[in-house]
Structure formats: structure tokens, C-alpha cells
Amino acid sequence: MSDSGTDNKPRAPAIEGWHTMEAKPCLIGTQCDECGSYFFPRQSHYCKNPQCESTDFSDVELSRTGHIWSYTNACYKPPAPFVAAEPFQPYAIAAVQLEKEQMVVLGQVVEGVDVEDLKVGMAVELVLEPLHETEDDIKVTWKWKPIQLEHTQHVE
């Protein structure tokens, strides 16, 4: 426990409505009621499937696991409203194909995992990490975490 009082502050989503706040979080997306296409972030105006003209959607919790489809690193500090630590440190980004929906969602990878640690096809899961702290709470955001990280050991 730290003396700063950080440990006593409630956690709150950095962007309201994009993910659940459970111990095993899910992204919140929508599914077209007519064609079944999935969307993240939520879609509410029209279906982006060119074969569908529906404007009716249902909120759904998307798969919290998937496989890396592609990845890269971000070597620049993102513009506001993103809050980056000072001094800025590059971080990994992964495009993940979700298990059930088979759609690709781009997101940041957890701290401590660099592009050298990632591989196409690697299994990942959705987790929450602190983004920044306000006077009232700790803002958290969703990130991708390699599943093997906690289970693998280096064997020579």
C-alpha cells in the first residue's frame, strides 16, 4: 500500500461505456439485429455492412480473448485527450482478432510487454490497467495481455 491514498480511490473507466469493469472485463460493442455484424466501438446510426440497411442494434459484450493479427509500436506521444506518462515511453499496440466475433480490434498492450515479446497468432486476453489518476478516482482503460506471459518459462 502506498501513502499517497491512491490505493483507496475507486477505479473508473477512462471512457465510459467502452468496457465492463469486472475482474474479467469485456469490451462493449453492438451487433446488428438484422445481419448479425459486430461493431466496436458501438454503432448506432446505420449498419456498416454494405449488404445491410438496418439501423437496429443490440449492445453486446464482446469476446475477451483473441489472437494477435498484427502489431507495432507507438513511438510518439498521442495527442489530448489521451493522458501519457512523463517522460513518454513507447508502447506496443496489437490488432487482435476476437475469438467469437472474428473481428479485429486495435488496442494497446499491457505495460512491460514490448513488440519483441509479441508474435502473430499469440493468444491474448483483455485486462484493465490504470491510465491516470484524478482527485476523485483512478481512470482505467482496457489493454491486451499475452496469455502465455503468466504460464511460460524460459527453457534452454
N, C-alpha and C positions, 0 to 999 in steps of 0.2 A: 504494500500500500504506500502511496506517496503522500507527502504532507501538503500537497497543493489543493486537495479537495477534489481532484479530478475523478478519483475512484467512486465518489459519492454522487456524481452528476448522472442524470438519466441519459440514455442514448436515444437519439432521434435521427430519422433519415435526413440525409443532406438534401435529397429531392423527394418530396412527399409523393407517395403513390407509385414509385418505380419498383419497389421490392417490399417483401414482408420483413418483419423484424424478429422472427422466430430464431431459435438456436440453429435450425437448418433452413435458412432463408430461400425464398423463390423470387424470381423476377415476376412482376405482374404485367401481363400483356393482354391482348384481346384476340378473340377468334371470331371470324366472320360467321354469322349464323346461317348464311346460305351455302358458301363453298367450303367452309372449314379452314380457310387460310389463317395462320397465326401472325401476329404482329407485335413487335416491341421496338420502341415504346408503344403504348396504347394507340390504337387508331379509332377515330370516332366519326369521321366525316364520310368516307367512301372506302370501299374495298380496293386495295392496290393490285389485286389480281385482275389482269386485263380481260379475263373471261367472265368476270362477275360484276354486276351493277348494284350490289347490295349496299345499304347504309346501316345495317343492323349488326351489332357486335355484342359479344358477351365477354366480361372480364374473366381471365383465367390465370392461374398460377402456372408458370412455365416450368419445364424440367430444370432441376438444379444441378444436373450433371450433363456432361457432353465431352466432346473430343476436340482438341485444337485442330483447326482447319488451316490456320496461318498465324504468324506472329511477327512482331517487330519491336523496336524500342522507340520511346519518345525522348528525344534529346533536347527538347525545347520546353520552356515553361509555358503551360497553357494560359490563355487569357482569362480574365474575370468572366464569369463569376467563380471559376474554379479556384480553389484555395490550395496552393502548393507550399510545401515546407521550405524554409530558408536555411541554408542555401539550397537551391533547387538541385535535386538528384534525378538523373534519367531513370525511367521505369519501363517495364515490359508491358506490352499490350498484346492480347490474344483474341483472334476471331475464333469463336467456339461454336461448333455445330451441336445444337441441343439434342439430347437423346430422343425424346418422343417426337418433337415438332420438326426436327431435321432442318430448322432454320439456323442461320449463322448470326450470332450476337457478338459484337465487338466490345471488349471491356479491358480494364486494367488488370494486371496480375498482382498478386499479393506482394507486399514488401519482402525483400530478401531473395526473390526469385528473379534472375536475370535471363536475357534471351539465350545465353549459353546453356541454361538449365532446361529449356523447352524443346519439344520435338513435335512435329506434325503427327497427329494421331494420339497424342498423350491425353489420358483421361484427366478431367478437371472437375471441380465442384465449385458451386457458388458459396462464398463466405462474406461476412461483413467485417470491415476494418474501419477504424477511426479515420476521418478525413481532417477535421479540425475541431477546435473547442470554442464555444461561445460562453458568455457569462452564465447562461442557463443550462446548457447541455453539451453533450459530445455528439457532433454530427458524424454519422457513419455512412459509408457507401458500400456497394457490392463490388466484389473482385473475384477473379478466377484463381483457384488454388489447385496446383497439381495434386492428384490423389496419391500418387506414388511417393511423394515427398515424405509423408509420415510413415510409410511402410518399407521403404527401400534402404538397404545398407550397402555400402561400397564393398565389393568382394574382389580380391586380387587373385 
